Amino acid sequence: MITVNVNNTRHTLPSQSSLQDLLTQLDISYKGIAVAVNNEIISKNEWSNRALAEGENVLVIRATQGG
């Protein structure tokens, strides 16, 4: 098991989890979001390949509409 911080909240995941696994486990819709790991933006097509490690910081940003 590993622990990562998602928007300043700790979450525990199975070892070998990808960024996509994390988003699925947290039931976060893939639509309209950007994701950074340790302050590095990860493109959507890399989410399934980006393995997470103990203590990493994940930031999920939701796009909003406004005027």
Distance bins in CASP14 RR format, pairs under 12 A and 6 or more apart:
PFRMAT RR
TARGET T0000
AUTHOR 0000-0000-0000
RMODE 2
METHOD distances of the structure
MODEL  1
1 10 0 0 0 0 0 1 0 0 0 0 0
1 11 0 0 0 0 0 1 0 0 0 0 0
1 12 1 0 1 0 0 0 0 0 0 0 0
1 13 1 0 0 1 0 0 0 0 0 0 0
1 14 1 0 0 1 0 0 0 0 0 0 0
1 15 1 0 0 1 0 0 0 0 0 0 0
1 16 0 0 0 0 0 1 0 0 0 0 0
1 17 0 0 0 0 1 0 0 0 0 0 0
1 52 0 0 0 0 0 1 0 0 0 0 0
1 54 0 0 0 0 1 0 0 0 0 0 0
1 55 0 0 0 0 0 1 0 0 0 0 0
2 10 0 0 0 0 0 1 0 0 0 0 0
2 11 0 0 0 0 1 0 0 0 0 0 0
2 12 1 0 0 1 0 0 0 0 0 0 0
2 13 1 0 1 0 0 0 0 0 0 0 0
2 14 1 0 0 1 0 0 0 0 0 0 0
2 15 1 0 1 0 0 0 0 0 0 0 0
2 16 0 0 0 0 1 0 0 0 0 0 0
2 17 1 0 0 1 0 0 0 0 0 0 0
2 18 0 0 0 0 0 1 0 0 0 0 0
2 21 0 0 0 0 0 1 0 0 0 0 0
2 22 0 0 0 0 0 1 0 0 0 0 0
2 51 0 0 0 0 1 0 0 0 0 0 0
2 52 1 0 0 1 0 0 0 0 0 0 0
2 53 1 0 0 1 0 0 0 0 0 0 0
2 54 1 0 1 0 0 0 0 0 0 0 0
2 55 1 0 0 1 0 0 0 0 0 0 0
2 56 0 0 0 0 1 0 0 0 0 0 0
2 58 0 0 0 0 0 1 0 0 0 0 0
3 9 0 0 0 0 0 1 0 0 0 0 0
3 10 1 0 1 0 0 0 0 0 0 0 0
3 11 1 0 0 1 0 0 0 0 0 0 0
3 12 1 0 1 0 0 0 0 0 0 0 0
3 13 1 0 0 1 0 0 0 0 0 0 0
3 14 0 0 0 0 0 1 0 0 0 0 0
3 15 0 0 0 0 0 1 0 0 0 0 0
3 17 0 0 0 0 0 1 0 0 0 0 0
3 22 0 0 0 0 0 1 0 0 0 0 0
3 52 0 0 0 0 1 0 0 0 0 0 0
3 53 0 0 0 0 0 1 0 0 0 0 0
3 54 1 0 0 1 0 0 0 0 0 0 0
3 55 1 0 0 1 0 0 0 0 0 0 0
3 56 0 0 0 0 1 0 0 0 0 0 0
3 57 0 0 0 0 0 1 0 0 0 0 0
3 58 0 0 0 0 0 1 0 0 0 0 0
4 10 1 0 0 1 0 0 0 0 0 0 0
4 11 1 0 1 0 0 0 0 0 0 0 0
4 12 0 0 0 0 1 0 0 0 0 0 0
4 13 1 0 0 1 0 0 0 0 0 0 0
4 14 0 0 0 0 0 1 0 0 0 0 0
4 15 0 0 0 0 0 1 0 0 0 0 0
4 17 0 0 0 0 1 0 0 0 0 0 0
4 18 0 0 0 0 0 1 0 0 0 0 0
4 19 0 0 0 0 1 0 0 0 0 0 0
4 21 0 0 0 0 0 1 0 0 0 0 0
4 22 1 0 0 1 0 0 0 0 0 0 0
4 23 0 0 0 0 0 1 0 0 0 0 0
4 25 0 0 0 0 0 1 0 0 0 0 0
4 26 0 0 0 0 0 1 0 0 0 0 0
4 35 0 0 0 0 0 1 0 0 0 0 0
4 37 0 0 0 0 1 0 0 0 0 0 0
4 38 0 0 0 0 0 1 0 0 0 0 0
4 50 0 0 0 0 0 1 0 0 0 0 0
4 51 0 0 0 0 0 1 0 0 0 0 0
4 52 1 0 1 0 0 0 0 0 0 0 0
4 53 0 0 0 0 1 0 0 0 0 0 0
4 54 1 0 0 1 0 0 0 0 0 0 0
4 55 1 0 1 0 0 0 0 0 0 0 0
4 56 1 0 1 0 0 0 0 0 0 0 0
4 57 1 0 0 1 0 0 0 0 0 0 0
4 58 1 0 1 0 0 0 0 0 0 0 0
4 59 0 0 0 0 0 1 0 0 0 0 0
4 60 0 0 0 0 0 1 0 0 0 0 0
5 11 1 0 0 1 0 0 0 0 0 0 0
5 12 0 0 0 0 0 1 0 0 0 0 0
5 13 0 0 0 0 0 1 0 0 0 0 0
5 22 0 0 0 0 0 1 0 0 0 0 0
5 36 0 0 0 0 0 1 0 0 0 0 0
5 37 0 0 0 0 0 1 0 0 0 0 0
5 38 0 0 0 0 0 1 0 0 0 0 0
5 52 0 0 0 0 0 1 0 0 0 0 0
5 53 0 0 0 0 0 1 0 0 0 0 0
5 54 0 0 0 0 0 1 0 0 0 0 0
5 55 1 0 0 1 0 0 0 0 0 0 0
5 56 1 0 0 1 0 0 0 0 0 0 0
5 57 1 0 1 0 0 0 0 0 0 0 0
5 58 1 0 0 1 0 0 0 0 0 0 0
5 59 0 0 0 0 1 0 0 0 0 0 0
5 60 0 0 0 0 0 1 0 0 0 0 0
6 12 0 0 0 0 0 1 0 0 0 0 0
6 13 0 0 0 0 1 0 0 0 0 0 0
6 17 0 0 0 0 0 1 0 0 0 0 0
6 19 0 0 0 0 0 1 0 0 0 0 0
6 22 1 0 0 1 0 0 0 0 0 0 0
6 23 0 0 0 0 1 0 0 0 0 0 0
6 25 0 0 0 0 1 0 0 0 0 0 0
6 26 1 0 0 1 0 0 0 0 0 0 0
6 28 0 0 0 0 1 0 0 0 0 0 0
6 33 0 0 0 0 0 1 0 0 0 0 0
6 35 0 0 0 0 1 0 0 0 0 0 0
6 36 0 0 0 0 0 1 0 0 0 0 0
6 37 0 0 0 0 0 1 0 0 0 0 0
6 52 0 0 0 0 1 0 0 0 0 0 0
6 55 0 0 0 0 0 1 0 0 0 0 0
6 56 0 0 0 0 1 0 0 0 0 0 0
6 57 0 0 0 0 1 0 0 0 0 0 0
6 58 1 0 1 0 0 0 0 0 0 0 0
6 59 1 0 0 1 0 0 0 0 0 0 0
6 60 1 0 0 1 0 0 0 0 0 0 0
6 61 0 0 0 0 0 1 0 0 0 0 0
7 22 0 0 0 0 0 1 0 0 0 0 0
7 26 0 0 0 0 1 0 0 0 0 0 0
7 28 0 0 0 0 0 1 0 0 0 0 0
7 33 0 0 0 0 0 1 0 0 0 0 0
7 35 0 0 0 0 0 1 0 0 0 0 0
7 36 0 0 0 0 0 1 0 0 0 0 0
7 57 0 0 0 0 1 0 0 0 0 0 0
7 58 1 0 0 1 0 0 0 0 0 0 0
7 59 1 0 0 1 0 0 0 0 0 0 0
7 60 1 0 1 0 0 0 0 0 0 0 0
7 61 0 0 0 0 1 0 0 0 0 0 0
7 62 0 0 0 0 0 1 0 0 0 0 0
8 57 0 0 0 0 1 0 0 0 0 0 0
8 58 0 0 0 0 1 0 0 0 0 0 0
8 59 0 0 0 0 1 0 0 0 0 0 0
8 60 0 0 0 0 0 1 0 0 0 0 0
9 22 0 0 0 0 0 1 0 0 0 0 0
9 26 0 0 0 0 1 0 0 0 0 0 0
9 57 0 0 0 0 0 1 0 0 0 0 0
9 58 0 0 0 0 1 0 0 0 0 0 0
9 59 0 0 0 0 0 1 0 0 0 0 0
9 60 0 0 0 0 0 1 0 0 0 0 0
10 54 0 0 0 0 0 1 0 0 0 0 0
10 55 0 0 0 0 1 0 0 0 0 0 0
10 56 0 0 0 0 0 1 0 0 0 0 0
10 57 0 0 0 0 0 1 0 0 0 0 0
10 58 0 0 0 0 0 1 0 0 0 0 0
11 17 0 0 0 0 1 0 0 0 0 0 0
11 21 0 0 0 0 0 1 0 0 0 0 0
11 22 1 0 0 1 0 0 0 0 0 0 0
11 23 0 0 0 0 0 1 0 0 0 0 0
11 25 1 0 0 1 0 0 0 0 0 0 0
11 26 1 0 0 1 0 0 0 0 0 0 0
11 27 0 0 0 0 0 1 0 0 0 0 0
11 28 0 0 0 0 0 1 0 0 0 0 0
11 52 0 0 0 0 1 0 0 0 0 0 0
11 54 0 0 0 0 0 1 0 0 0 0 0
11 55 0 0 0 0 0 1 0 0 0 0 0
11 56 0 0 0 0 0 1 0 0 0 0 0
11 57 0 0 0 0 0 1 0 0 0 0 0
11 58 0 0 0 0 1 0 0 0 0 0 0
11 60 0 0 0 0 0 1 0 0 0 0 0
12 22 0 0 0 0 0 1 0 0 0 0 0
12 25 0 0 0 0 1 0 0 0 0 0 0
12 26 0 0 0 0 0 1 0 0 0 0 0
12 52 0 0 0 0 0 1 0 0 0 0 0
12 54 0 0 0 0 0 1 0 0 0 0 0
12 55 0 0 0 0 0 1 0 0 0 0 0
13 19 0 0 0 0 0 1 0 0 0 0 0
13 20 0 0 0 0 0 1 0 0 0 0 0
13 21 1 0 0 1 0 0 0 0 0 0 0
13 22 1 0 0 1 0 0 0 0 0 0 0
13 23 0 0 0 0 0 1 0 0 0 0 0
13 24 0 0 0 0 0 1 0 0 0 0 0
13 25 1 0 0 1 0 0 0 0 0 0 0
13 26 0 0 0 0 1 0 0 0 0 0 0
13 51 0 0 0 0 0 1 0 0 0 0 0
13 52 1 0 0 1 0 0 0 0 0 0 0
13 53 0 0 0 0 0 1 0 0 0 0 0
13 54 0 0 0 0 1 0 0 0 0 0 0
13 55 0 0 0 0 0 1 0 0 0 0 0
13 56 0 0 0 0 0 1 0 0 0 0 0
13 58 0 0 0 0 0 1 0 0 0 0 0
14 21 1 0 0 1 0 0 0 0 0 0 0
14 22 0 0 0 0 0 1 0 0 0 0 0
14 24 0 0 0 0 0 1 0 0 0 0 0
14 25 0 0 0 0 1 0 0 0 0 0 0
14 51 0 0 0 0 0 1 0 0 0 0 0
14 52 0 0 0 0 0 1 0 0 0 0 0
15 21 0 0 0 0 0 1 0 0 0 0 0
15 51 0 0 0 0 1 0 0 0 0 0 0
15 52 0 0 0 0 1 0 0 0 0 0 0
15 53 0 0 0 0 1 0 0 0 0 0 0
15 54 0 0 0 0 1 0 0 0 0 0 0
16 22 0 0 0 0 0 1 0 0 0 0 0
16 50 0 0 0 0 0 1 0 0 0 0 0
16 51 1 0 0 1 0 0 0 0 0 0 0
16 52 0 0 0 0 1 0 0 0 0 0 0
16 53 0 0 0 0 0 1 0 0 0 0 0
16 54 0 0 0 0 0 1 0 0 0 0 0
17 23 0 0 0 0 0 1 0 0 0 0 0
17 24 0 0 0 0 1 0 0 0 0 0 0
17 25 1 0 0 1 0 0 0 0 0 0 0
17 26 0 0 0 0 0 1 0 0 0 0 0
17 47 0 0 0 0 0 1 0 0 0 0 0
17 48 0 0 0 0 0 1 0 0 0 0 0
17 50 0 0 0 0 1 0 0 0 0 0 0
17 51 1 0 0 1 0 0 0 0 0 0 0
17 52 1 0 1 0 0 0 0 0 0 0 0
17 53 0 0 0 0 1 0 0 0 0 0 0
17 54 0 0 0 0 0 1 0 0 0 0 0
17 56 0 0 0 0 0 1 0 0 0 0 0
17 58 0 0 0 0 0 1 0 0 0 0 0
18 24 0 0 0 0 1 0 0 0 0 0 0
18 25 0 0 0 0 0 1 0 0 0 0 0
18 35 0 0 0 0 0 1 0 0 0 0 0
18 37 0 0 0 0 0 1 0 0 0 0 0
18 42 0 0 0 0 0 1 0 0 0 0 0
18 46 0 0 0 0 1 0 0 0 0 0 0
18 47 1 0 0 1 0 0 0 0 0 0 0
18 48 1 0 1 0 0 0 0 0 0 0 0
18 49 1 0 0 1 0 0 0 0 0 0 0
18 50 1 0 1 0 0 0 0 0 0 0 0
18 51 1 0 1 0 0 0 0 0 0 0 0
18 52 1 0 0 1 0 0 0 0 0 0 0
18 53 0 0 0 0 0 1 0 0 0 0 0
18 56 0 0 0 0 0 1 0 0 0 0 0
18 58 0 0 0 0 0 1 0 0 0 0 0
19 25 0 0 0 0 0 1 0 0 0 0 0
19 26 0 0 0 0 0 1 0 0 0 0 0
19 28 0 0 0 0 0 1 0 0 0 0 0
19 30 0 0 0 0 0 1 0 0 0 0 0
19 33 0 0 0 0 0 1 0 0 0 0 0
19 34 0 0 0 0 0 1 0 0 0 0 0
19 35 1 0 0 1 0 0 0 0 0 0 0
19 36 0 0 0 0 0 1 0 0 0 0 0
19 37 1 0 0 1 0 0 0 0 0 0 0
19 38 0 0 0 0 0 1 0 0 0 0 0
19 40 0 0 0 0 0 1 0 0 0 0 0
19 41 0 0 0 0 0 1 0 0 0 0 0
19 42 1 0 0 1 0 0 0 0 0 0 0
19 43 0 0 0 0 0 1 0 0 0 0 0
19 44 0 0 0 0 1 0 0 0 0 0 0
19 45 0 0 0 0 0 1 0 0 0 0 0
19 46 1 0 0 1 0 0 0 0 0 0 0
19 47 1 0 1 0 0 0 0 0 0 0 0
19 48 1 0 0 1 0 0 0 0 0 0 0
19 49 0 0 0 0 1 0 0 0 0 0 0
19 50 1 0 1 0 0 0 0 0 0 0 0
19 51 0 0 0 0 1 0 0 0 0 0 0
19 52 1 0 0 1 0 0 0 0 0 0 0
19 53 0 0 0 0 0 1 0 0 0 0 0
19 56 0 0 0 0 1 0 0 0 0 0 0
19 58 1 0 0 1 0 0 0 0 0 0 0
19 59 0 0 0 0 0 1 0 0 0 0 0
19 60 0 0 0 0 1 0 0 0 0 0 0
20 26 0 0 0 0 0 1 0 0 0 0 0
20 28 0 0 0 0 0 1 0 0 0 0 0
20 30 0 0 0 0 1 0 0 0 0 0 0
20 33 0 0 0 0 0 1 0 0 0 0 0
20 35 0 0 0 0 1 0 0 0 0 0 0
20 42 0 0 0 0 1 0 0 0 0 0 0
20 44 0 0 0 0 1 0 0 0 0 0 0
20 45 0 0 0 0 0 1 0 0 0 0 0
20 46 0 0 0 0 1 0 0 0 0 0 0
20 47 1 0 1 0 0 0 0 0 0 0 0
20 48 1 0 1 0 0 0 0 0 0 0 0
20 49 0 0 0 0 1 0 0 0 0 0 0
20 50 1 0 0 1 0 0 0 0 0 0 0
20 51 0 0 0 0 0 1 0 0 0 0 0
20 52 0 0 0 0 0 1 0 0 0 0 0
20 58 0 0 0 0 0 1 0 0 0 0 0
21 28 0 0 0 0 0 1 0 0 0 0 0
21 47 0 0 0 0 1 0 0 0 0 0 0
21 48 0 0 0 0 1 0 0 0 0 0 0
21 49 0 0 0 0 0 1 0 0 0 0 0
21 50 0 0 0 0 1 0 0 0 0 0 0
21 51 0 0 0 0 1 0 0 0 0 0 0
21 52 1 0 0 1 0 0 0 0 0 0 0
21 58 0 0 0 0 0 1 0 0 0 0 0
22 28 0 0 0 0 1 0 0 0 0 0 0
22 30 0 0 0 0 0 1 0 0 0 0 0
22 35 0 0 0 0 1 0 0 0 0 0 0
22 37 0 0 0 0 1 0 0 0 0 0 0
22 42 0 0 0 0 0 1 0 0 0 0 0
22 47 0 0 0 0 1 0 0 0 0 0 0
22 48 0 0 0 0 0 1 0 0 0 0 0
22 50 0 0 0 0 1 0 0 0 0 0 0
22 51 0 0 0 0 0 1 0 0 0 0 0
22 52 1 0 0 1 0 0 0 0 0 0 0
22 53 0 0 0 0 0 1 0 0 0 0 0
22 56 0 0 0 0 1 0 0 0 0 0 0
22 58 1 0 0 1 0 0 0 0 0 0 0
22 59 0 0 0 0 0 1 0 0 0 0 0
22 60 0 0 0 0 1 0 0 0 0 0 0
23 29 0 0 0 0 1 0 0 0 0 0 0
23 30 1 0 0 1 0 0 0 0 0 0 0
23 31 0 0 0 0 0 1 0 0 0 0 0
23 32 0 0 0 0 0 1 0 0 0 0 0
23 33 0 0 0 0 1 0 0 0 0 0 0
23 34 0 0 0 0 0 1 0 0 0 0 0
23 35 1 0 0 1 0 0 0 0 0 0 0
23 37 0 0 0 0 0 1 0 0 0 0 0
23 42 0 0 0 0 0 1 0 0 0 0 0
23 44 0 0 0 0 0 1 0 0 0 0 0
23 47 1 0 0 1 0 0 0 0 0 0 0
23 48 0 0 0 0 1 0 0 0 0 0 0
23 50 0 0 0 0 0 1 0 0 0 0 0
23 52 0 0 0 0 0 1 0 0 0 0 0
23 58 0 0 0 0 1 0 0 0 0 0 0
23 60 1 0 0 1 0 0 0 0 0 0 0
24 30 0 0 0 0 1 0 0 0 0 0 0
24 47 0 0 0 0 1 0 0 0 0 0 0
24 48 0 0 0 0 0 1 0 0 0 0 0
25 52 0 0 0 0 0 1 0 0 0 0 0
25 58 0 0 0 0 0 1 0 0 0 0 0
26 33 0 0 0 0 0 1 0 0 0 0 0
26 35 0 0 0 0 0 1 0 0 0 0 0
26 58 0 0 0 0 1 0 0 0 0 0 0
26 60 0 0 0 0 1 0 0 0 0 0 0
27 60 0 0 0 0 0 1 0 0 0 0 0
28 34 0 0 0 0 0 1 0 0 0 0 0
28 35 0 0 0 0 1 0 0 0 0 0 0
28 47 0 0 0 0 0 1 0 0 0 0 0
28 58 0 0 0 0 0 1 0 0 0 0 0
28 60 1 0 0 1 0 0 0 0 0 0 0
28 61 0 0 0 0 0 1 0 0 0 0 0
28 62 0 0 0 0 1 0 0 0 0 0 0
29 60 0 0 0 0 0 1 0 0 0 0 0
29 62 0 0 0 0 1 0 0 0 0 0 0
29 63 0 0 0 0 0 1 0 0 0 0 0
30 44 1 0 0 1 0 0 0 0 0 0 0
30 45 0 0 0 0 0 1 0 0 0 0 0
30 47 1 0 0 1 0 0 0 0 0 0 0
30 48 0 0 0 0 0 1 0 0 0 0 0
30 60 0 0 0 0 0 1 0 0 0 0 0
30 62 0 0 0 0 0 1 0 0 0 0 0
30 63 0 0 0 0 0 1 0 0 0 0 0
31 44 0 0 0 0 0 1 0 0 0 0 0
31 62 0 0 0 0 1 0 0 0 0 0 0
31 63 0 0 0 0 1 0 0 0 0 0 0
32 44 0 0 0 0 1 0 0 0 0 0 0
32 60 0 0 0 0 0 1 0 0 0 0 0
32 61 0 0 0 0 1 0 0 0 0 0 0
32 62 1 0 0 1 0 0 0 0 0 0 0
32 63 1 0 1 0 0 0 0 0 0 0 0
32 64 0 0 0 0 1 0 0 0 0 0 0
32 65 0 0 0 0 0 1 0 0 0 0 0
33 41 0 0 0 0 0 1 0 0 0 0 0
33 42 0 0 0 0 0 1 0 0 0 0 0
33 44 0 0 0 0 1 0 0 0 0 0 0
33 47 0 0 0 0 0 1 0 0 0 0 0
33 58 0 0 0 0 0 1 0 0 0 0 0
33 59 0 0 0 0 0 1 0 0 0 0 0
33 60 1 0 1 0 0 0 0 0 0 0 0
33 61 1 0 0 1 0 0 0 0 0 0 0
33 62 1 0 1 0 0 0 0 0 0 0 0
33 63 1 0 0 1 0 0 0 0 0 0 0
33 64 0 0 0 0 0 1 0 0 0 0 0
34 40 0 0 0 0 0 1 0 0 0 0 0
34 41 1 0 0 1 0 0 0 0 0 0 0
34 42 0 0 0 0 1 0 0 0 0 0 0
34 43 0 0 0 0 1 0 0 0 0 0 0
34 44 0 0 0 0 1 0 0 0 0 0 0
34 47 0 0 0 0 0 1 0 0 0 0 0
34 58 0 0 0 0 0 1 0 0 0 0 0
34 59 0 0 0 0 1 0 0 0 0 0 0
34 60 1 0 0 1 0 0 0 0 0 0 0
34 61 1 0 1 0 0 0 0 0 0 0 0
34 62 0 0 0 0 1 0 0 0 0 0 0
34 63 1 0 0 1 0 0 0 0 0 0 0
34 64 0 0 0 0 0 1 0 0 0 0 0
35 41 1 0 0 1 0 0 0 0 0 0 0
35 42 1 0 1 0 0 0 0 0 0 0 0
35 43 0 0 0 0 1 0 0 0 0 0 0
35 44 1 0 0 1 0 0 0 0 0 0 0
35 45 0 0 0 0 0 1 0 0 0 0 0
35 46 0 0 0 0 1 0 0 0 0 0 0
35 47 1 0 0 1 0 0 0 0 0 0 0
35 50 0 0 0 0 1 0 0 0 0 0 0
35 52 0 0 0 0 0 1 0 0 0 0 0
35 56 0 0 0 0 0 1 0 0 0 0 0
35 57 0 0 0 0 0 1 0 0 0 0 0
35 58 1 0 0 1 0 0 0 0 0 0 0
35 59 1 0 0 1 0 0 0 0 0 0 0
35 60 1 0 1 0 0 0 0 0 0 0 0
35 61 1 0 0 1 0 0 0 0 0 0 0
35 62 0 0 0 0 0 1 0 0 0 0 0
35 63 0 0 0 0 0 1 0 0 0 0 0
36 42 1 0 0 1 0 0 0 0 0 0 0
36 43 0 0 0 0 0 1 0 0 0 0 0
36 46 0 0 0 0 0 1 0 0 0 0 0
36 47 0 0 0 0 0 1 0 0 0 0 0
36 50 0 0 0 0 0 1 0 0 0 0 0
36 56 0 0 0 0 0 1 0 0 0 0 0
36 57 0 0 0 0 1 0 0 0 0 0 0
36 58 1 0 0 1 0 0 0 0 0 0 0
36 59 1 0 1 0 0 0 0 0 0 0 0
36 60 0 0 0 0 1 0 0 0 0 0 0
36 61 1 0 0 1 0 0 0 0 0 0 0
37 43 0 0 0 0 0 1 0 0 0 0 0
37 46 0 0 0 0 1 0 0 0 0 0 0
37 47 0 0 0 0 1 0 0 0 0 0 0
37 49 0 0 0 0 0 1 0 0 0 0 0
37 50 1 0 0 1 0 0 0 0 0 0 0
37 51 0 0 0 0 1 0 0 0 0 0 0
37 52 1 0 0 1 0 0 0 0 0 0 0
37 53 0 0 0 0 1 0 0 0 0 0 0
37 55 0 0 0 0 0 1 0 0 0 0 0
37 56 1 0 1 0 0 0 0 0 0 0 0
37 57 1 0 0 1 0 0 0 0 0 0 0
37 58 1 0 1 0 0 0 0 0 0 0 0
37 59 1 0 0 1 0 0 0 0 0 0 0
37 60 0 0 0 0 0 1 0 0 0 0 0
38 50 0 0 0 0 0 1 0 0 0 0 0
38 52 0 0 0 0 0 1 0 0 0 0 0
38 53 0 0 0 0 1 0 0 0 0 0 0
38 55 0 0 0 0 1 0 0 0 0 0 0
38 56 1 0 1 0 0 0 0 0 0 0 0
38 57 1 0 1 0 0 0 0 0 0 0 0
38 58 0 0 0 0 1 0 0 0 0 0 0
38 59 0 0 0 0 1 0 0 0 0 0 0
39 56 0 0 0 0 0 1 0 0 0 0 0
39 57 1 0 0 1 0 0 0 0 0 0 0
39 58 0 0 0 0 0 1 0 0 0 0 0
39 59 1 0 0 1 0 0 0 0 0 0 0
40 46 0 0 0 0 0 1 0 0 0 0 0
40 50 0 0 0 0 1 0 0 0 0 0 0
40 56 0 0 0 0 0 1 0 0 0 0 0
40 57 0 0 0 0 0 1 0 0 0 0 0
40 58 0 0 0 0 0 1 0 0 0 0 0
40 59 0 0 0 0 1 0 0 0 0 0 0
41 47 0 0 0 0 0 1 0 0 0 0 0
41 50 0 0 0 0 0 1 0 0 0 0 0
41 58 0 0 0 0 0 1 0 0 0 0 0
41 59 0 0 0 0 1 0 0 0 0 0 0
41 60 0 0 0 0 0 1 0 0 0 0 0
41 61 0 0 0 0 1 0 0 0 0 0 0
42 48 0 0 0 0 0 1 0 0 0 0 0
42 49 0 0 0 0 1 0 0 0 0 0 0
42 50 1 0 1 0 0 0 0 0 0 0 0
42 51 0 0 0 0 0 1 0 0 0 0 0
42 52 0 0 0 0 0 1 0 0 0 0 0
42 56 0 0 0 0 0 1 0 0 0 0 0
42 58 0 0 0 0 1 0 0 0 0 0 0
42 59 0 0 0 0 0 1 0 0 0 0 0
42 60 0 0 0 0 0 1 0 0 0 0 0
42 61 0 0 0 0 0 1 0 0 0 0 0
43 49 0 0 0 0 0 1 0 0 0 0 0
43 50 0 0 0 0 1 0 0 0 0 0 0
44 50 0 0 0 0 0 1 0 0 0 0 0
47 58 0 0 0 0 0 1 0 0 0 0 0
47 60 0 0 0 0 0 1 0 0 0 0 0
50 56 0 0 0 0 1 0 0 0 0 0 0
50 58 0 0 0 0 1 0 0 0 0 0 0
52 58 1 0 0 1 0 0 0 0 0 0 0
END
